[in-house]
């Protein structure tokens, strides 16, 4: 028995048993002391929930009847937020009234409730102000998103500080300690910080906007979102790609939409024996017949290069900004139509070939047609 007790003591089991037993005893004592208050608090919370559920349905019905349809979503959202805050305030006030140790926090809870309502109202005003200013200065959606996020972050910090002040908690020393911790975390998360800085740079520099078609590195698509960490594009295959902002900021970005109409250059090769004017007439008709090719500027057919086995001509034309999304399809359609039209006009499209001329090769005379007959005659 003594050996067992000694082993238990060495392993710490006796101390652990005493701690668990003491904690359980305190829990049972608190449950017996505050059990009725806990049941009453749960009952009050249930009654408040039913009351506010009915009140919410009643007020939503009044909103649908009295307000126009475009204002109803905002009114319902504000109403839901106010009712939820009020419900939580009543539950918290009830807890402070039922439990003596919490009674001194009752006034602070009510002040926090009023403060949260004011914070919510002021945030709505700030959000509306930012939206009006972005429209006034003709800023795009990406910059508006940046401003809203910055204002929300700053206002959130101020709100948390004010809420804790109501309970007599000063957050400034805590924030100072978190600043040191944040510095250490920053060194461990350099890629994330680089993406954040690059995201701010892209939002301020604005090489593209939401909805533009861009080409960056080996990705091409329409910009559907720009966050502080990634640039999100949708490719023509309907694939959604998220690219880290630091890669976009350090790459050559081609904006296909910023300049309005987009010029297409379709390369076609024809035989040397064909006349350029005849080729131009056929290919100009091909571009004029395509529904997505703009008439102004007028399409052109120009000789680009005299290649080894072909004359390379370019079909140069323009498509509108709304058709930029499908420009690869337009290029393929023009290429196909050019081939069919040239062949229908009796013109040939060459393929790479090599002509070999042999002079003075007497050992091959017997193998060459005509040479062997001449030698035998």
C-alpha positions in Angstrom: 0.0 0.0 0.0 2.8 2.3 0.9 4.6 1.5 -2.4 1.4 2.3 -4.3 1.0 5.6 -2.5 4.6 6.4 -3.2 4.3 5.6 -6.9 1.1 7.7 -7.1 2.8 10.6 -5.4 5.8 10.4 -7.6 3.7 10.3 -10.8 1.6 13.3 -9.5 -1.7 11.3 -9.6 -2.5 12.4 -6.0 -2.2 16.1 -6.8 -4.2 15.7 -10.0 -6.9 13.8 -8.2 -7.1 16.6 -5.5 -7.3 19.3 -8.2 -10.1 17.5 -10.1 -12.0 16.8 -6.9 -11.7 20.4 -5.8 -12.8 21.7 -9.1 -15.8 19.4 -9.2 -16.7 20.4 -5.6 -16.6 24.1 -6.5 -18.7 23.4 -9.7 -21.3 21.5 -7.7 -21.4 24.2 -5.1 -21.8 27.0 -7.7 -24.5 25.0 -9.4 -26.4 24.6 -6.2 -26.0 28.2 -5.3 -26.8 29.7 -8.7 -28.9 26.9 -10.2 -32.3 28.7 -9.9 -30.8 31.9 -11.4 -29.4 29.9 -14.3 -32.8 28.4 -15.0 -34.5 31.8 -14.7 -31.9 33.3 -17.1 -32.4 30.6 -19.6 -36.2 31.1 -19.4 -35.9 34.8 -19.8 -33.6 34.3 -22.8 -36.2 32.1 -24.4 -39.0 34.5 -23.6 -37.0 37.4 -25.1 -36.3 35.3 -28.2 -40.0 34.6 -28.8 -40.9 38.2 -28.1 -38.3 39.6 -30.6 -39.2 37.0 -33.2 -42.8 38.1 -33.2 -41.7 41.8 -33.1 -39.4 41.2 -36.0 -42.2 39.7 -38.1 -44.5 42.5 -37.3 -42.0 45.2 -38.2 -40.9 43.5 -41.4 -44.6 43.4 -42.5 -44.8 47.2 -41.8 -41.7 47.8 -43.8 -43.0 45.9 -46.8 -46.2 47.9 -46.6 -44.9 51.4 -45.9 -41.6 51.6 -47.7 -40.8 51.3 -51.5 -39.2 48.1 -52.7 -35.8 49.6 -53.3 -35.5 50.8 -49.7 -36.8 47.6 -48.1 -33.6 45.6 -48.0 -31.7 48.4 -46.2 -34.5 48.9 -43.7 -34.8 45.2 -43.0 -31.0 44.9 -42.5 -31.0 47.9 -40.1 -34.1 46.5 -38.2 -32.5 43.1 -37.8 -29.3 44.5 -36.4 -31.1 46.8 -33.9 -33.3 44.0 -32.7 -30.4 41.6 -32.3 -28.4 44.2 -30.3 -31.4 44.9 -28.1 -32.0 41.2 -27.5 -28.4 40.7 -26.4 -28.6 43.8 -24.2 -31.7 42.6 -22.4 -30.2 39.1 -21.9 -26.9 40.7 -20.5 -28.9 43.1 -18.2 -30.9 40.2 -16.9 -27.7 38.2 -16.1 -26.3 41.2 -14.2 -29.5 41.5 -12.3 -29.7 37.8 -11.4 -26.1 37.3 -10.4 -24.7 39.4 -7.6 -21.1 39.3 -8.7 -22.1 40.7 -12.1 -24.4 43.5 -10.8 -21.8 46.2 -11.0 -21.5 45.6 -14.8 -25.2 46.5 -15.5 -24.7 50.2 -16.3 -21.6 49.4 -18.4 -23.7 46.9 -20.4 -26.4 49.5 -21.1 -23.7 52.0 -22.1 -22.1 49.5 -24.5 -25.6 48.9 -26.0 -26.0 52.6 -26.7 -22.5 52.9 -27.9 -22.9 50.0 -30.4 -26.0 51.6 -31.8 -24.1 54.8 -32.4 -21.2 52.9 -33.9 -23.6 51.2 -36.3 -25.2 54.5 -37.3 -21.8 56.2 -37.8 -20.5 53.3 -39.8 -23.5 53.6 -42.1 -22.8 57.3 -42.6 -19.1 56.7 -43.2 -19.8 53.9 -45.8 -22.3 56.2 -47.5 -19.7 59.1 -47.5 -17.0 56.9 -49.0 -19.4 55.7 -51.7 -20.3 59.2 -52.6 -16.7 60.4 -52.7 -15.6 57.5 -55.0 -18.4 58.4 -57.4 -17.5 62.1 -57.2 -13.9 61.4 -58.0 -14.8 58.7 -60.6 -12.8 56.0 -58.8 -13.3 52.4 -59.8 -14.6 49.5 -57.7 -11.2 48.3 -56.6 -10.3 51.7 -55.0 -13.7 51.9 -53.4 -13.1 48.4 -51.9 -9.7 49.5 -50.6 -11.1 52.7 -48.9 -14.1 50.8 -47.4 -11.7 48.1 -46.0 -9.4 50.7 -44.5 -12.2 52.7 -43.0 -13.8 49.6 -41.6 -10.5 48.4 -40.1 -9.8 51.8 -38.4 -13.4 52.2 -37.2 -13.4 48.6 -35.9 -10.3 49.3 -33.8 -11.8 52.6 -32.4 -15.0 50.7 -31.6 -13.3 47.9 -29.7 -11.3 50.5 -27.7 -14.4 52.4 -26.8 -16.3 49.2 -25.8 -13.5 48.1 -23.4 -13.3 51.6 -22.0 -16.9 51.1 -20.6 -15.6 48.3 -18.5 -12.6 50.2 -17.3 -10.1 48.2 -19.5 -7.3 50.2 -21.1 -6.2 48.6 -24.3 -3.3 50.8 -25.1 -0.7 48.8 -23.1 -2.1 45.6 -24.6 -1.9 47.1 -28.1 1.7 48.0 -27.5 2.5 44.4 -26.6 0.7 43.2 -29.6 2.8 45.6 -31.7 5.9 43.8 -30.7 4.3 40.4 -31.3 3.1 41.7 -34.7 6.6 42.7 -35.6 7.9 39.2 -34.9 5.0 37.7 -36.9 5.7 40.1 -39.8 9.2 38.7 -40.2 7.7 35.2 -40.4 5.0 36.2 -42.9 7.0 38.2 -45.4 5.2 36.8 -48.4 1.8 37.8 -47.0 3.1 41.3 -46.3 4.6 41.6 -49.8 1.2 40.6 -51.3 -0.5 43.2 -49.1 1.9 46.0 -50.1 1.6 44.9 -53.8 -2.2 44.9 -53.5 -2.2 48.5 -52.2 0.2 49.4 -55.0 -2.0 47.9 -57.7 -5.1 49.6 -56.2 -3.3 53.0 -56.3 -1.5 52.6 -59.6 -4.5 51.1 -61.3 -3.0 49.3 -64.3 -6.4 47.6 -64.7 -9.9 47.9 -63.3 -12.6 45.4 -62.3 -14.0 44.0 -65.6 -10.9 44.6 -67.7 -9.4 41.8 -69.8 -5.7 41.5 -69.0 -2.7 39.3 -69.8 -0.1 38.8 -67.0 2.7 36.2 -67.4 0.9 33.1 -68.8 -2.6 34.0 -67.6 -5.2 35.8 -69.5 -8.7 36.6 -68.4 -11.2 39.2 -67.0 -10.5 40.8 -63.7 -13.3 39.9 -61.3 -11.8 40.9 -58.0 -8.8 42.6 -56.5 -8.1 42.0 -52.8 -5.2 43.0 -50.7 -3.6 39.6 -51.2 -4.6 38.3 -54.7 -5.8 39.3 -58.1 -8.7 37.2 -59.2 -9.4 36.7 -62.9 -11.8 34.5 -64.9 -10.3 32.9 -68.0 -12.1 32.3 -71.3 -12.5 28.7 -70.2 -14.5 29.9 -67.2 -11.7 29.0 -64.8 -11.2 31.3 -61.8 -7.6 32.0 -61.1 -6.1 33.8 -58.1 -2.7 35.3 -58.7 -0.6 36.6 -55.8 -0.4 40.4 -56.0 3.4 40.5 -55.8 3.6 38.4 -59.0 1.2 40.7 -60.8 2.9 43.9 -59.6 6.3 42.5 -60.8 5.1 41.3 -64.2 4.3 42.9 -67.5 0.6 43.4 -67.5 -1.2 43.9 -70.9 -4.6 45.5 -70.5 -6.7 44.5 -73.5 -9.7 46.7 -72.5 -8.1 50.0 -71.5 -7.7 51.4 -75.0 -11.2 50.7 -76.3 -11.4 48.8 -79.6 -8.8 46.0 -80.1 -6.8 45.5 -83.3 -6.4 41.9 -84.6 -3.6 40.8 -86.9 -4.3 37.5 -88.7 -1.3 36.0 -90.6 -2.1 34.2 -93.9 0.5 32.7 -96.3 -0.2 32.6 -100.1 1.8 31.3 -103.1 4.3 33.6 -104.8 2.4 33.3 -108.1 -0.7 35.0 -106.7 -1.2 38.7 -107.3 -1.3 40.7 -104.1 -4.3 42.8 -105.3 -6.3 39.6 -105.9 -5.4 38.3 -102.4 -6.3 41.7 -100.9 -9.7 41.7 -102.6 -10.6 38.2 -101.3 -9.4 38.7 -97.7 -11.0 42.2 -97.5 -14.3 40.6 -98.4 -13.8 38.0 -95.7 -13.3 40.6 -93.0 -16.2 42.7 -94.2 -18.5 39.7 -94.0 -17.7 39.0 -90.3 -20.3 40.5 -88.0 -17.9 41.4 -85.2 -15.4 43.3 -87.4 -15.7 47.1 -87.2 -16.1 49.0 -90.4 -14.2 52.0 -89.0 -11.3 51.9 -89.0 -11.4 50.0 -92.3 -9.9 46.5 -92.5 -6.5 46.3 -94.2 -4.6 43.6 -96.0 -0.8 44.2 -96.0 2.2 42.2 -97.0 4.3 41.5 -93.9 7.2 39.4 -95.3 8.4 37.5 -98.3 9.0 34.1 -96.7 11.1 31.2 -98.0 8.1 29.4 -99.5 5.2 31.9 -99.2 4.1 35.5 -99.2 2.9 36.3 -95.7 0.1 38.8 -95.6 -1.7 40.2 -92.6 -5.4 40.7 -92.2 -5.6 43.8 -90.0 -9.0 44.7 -88.5 -10.6 46.0 -85.3 -13.2 44.6 -82.9 -15.2 46.6 -80.3 -14.5 46.6 -76.6 -17.6 44.4 -76.0 -16.2 41.7 -78.3 -12.7 41.5 -76.7 -13.8 38.5 -74.6 -14.2 36.4 -77.8 -11.3 37.7 -79.9 -9.5 34.4 -80.1 -12.7 32.9 -81.6 -12.8 35.7 -84.1 -9.2 35.1 -85.1 -9.9 31.4 -85.7 -13.1 32.2 -87.7 -11.2 34.7 -89.9 -8.4 32.1 -90.5 -10.9 29.5 -91.5 -12.9 31.8 -93.7 -9.7 33.1 -95.4 -8.6 29.5 -96.3 -12.0 28.6 -97.8 -12.3 31.9 -99.7 -8.8 31.7 -101.2 -9.3 28.1 -102.3 -12.7 29.0 -103.8 -11.0 31.7 -105.8 -8.4 29.2 -107.2 -5.6 30.4 -105.0 -3.3 28.0 -103.1 -2.0 28.3 -99.6 1.5 26.9 -99.6 3.1 24.5 -97.2 6.8 24.5 -96.4 8.8 22.7 -99.1 12.4 22.5 -100.3 13.7 22.4 -103.9 17.0 20.7 -104.5 19.0 21.5 -107.7 21.9 19.1 -108.6 24.5 20.2 -111.1 27.5 18.1 -112.2 26.6 14.9 -110.3 27.6 12.4 -113.0 27.2 9.4 -110.7 23.5 10.1 -110.5 22.9 10.5 -114.2 21.7 6.9 -114.6 19.1 7.4 -111.8 17.7 10.7 -113.1 14.8 10.5 -115.6 15.8 11.5 -119.1 19.5 11.5 -118.3 19.8 7.8 -118.7 18.0 7.7 -122.1 20.2 10.4 -123.4 23.3 8.5 -122.3 22.1 5.2 -123.9 21.1 7.0 -127.2 
